């Protein structure tokens, strides 16, 4: 399996590559890609890290696991490949951005444009089997992504962490709020968006925080 990851992240996560759990994880993932349909494409497993170098991160959005339907997952949480219908959660994200900032809902759900500006779109679990949500949870991905969040928390300052839903809130519970801005809200899925995701105004809050630090805001 050929995968790409930015050298800055390869260095930041160096201790993970040599950990026993990672060898077991790599063997499991390789076997599943060989045996069945797994998303995203193997070359894009680390797309979130590859698109947003460690020292360029401004905002972190934490997802759970990749989309599990054909043609959707592209390695960035909540993002879908170009020319793919927008999933409900992503539609709700765009609706909140429109309400918050006045930015019209785009036709493309490929969020690479955010990643290139410094938004780390990180799923907790980086792979999933077709039509089996959560199928690769508990095999080690969570340890790797926890380590990534911890490295940002420890070695960077002035970042914005967006935690949507109880899963993301638990995963980001250790983030130092004296060094970073943590924004928490219900998940943007249709089941929970009306419980407080709509109206959370995370996108304007993030940009205001970045401006206060003389950092270029994100064009959402």
Secondary structure, DSSP 8 states (H G I E B T S, - for coil): ------HHHHHHTHHHHTSHHHHHHHHHHHHHHHHS-EES-GGGTTHHHHHS-GGG--EEEEEEE---STTTB-SSTT-B-TT----HHHHHHHHHHHHHH-----S---THHHHTTTEEEEEEE--EETTBTTTTTTSSHHHHHHHHHHHHHHH--S-EEEEEHHHHHHHTTT--TTTSEEEEE--SSTTTGGGTTTT--HHHHHHHHHHHTT------
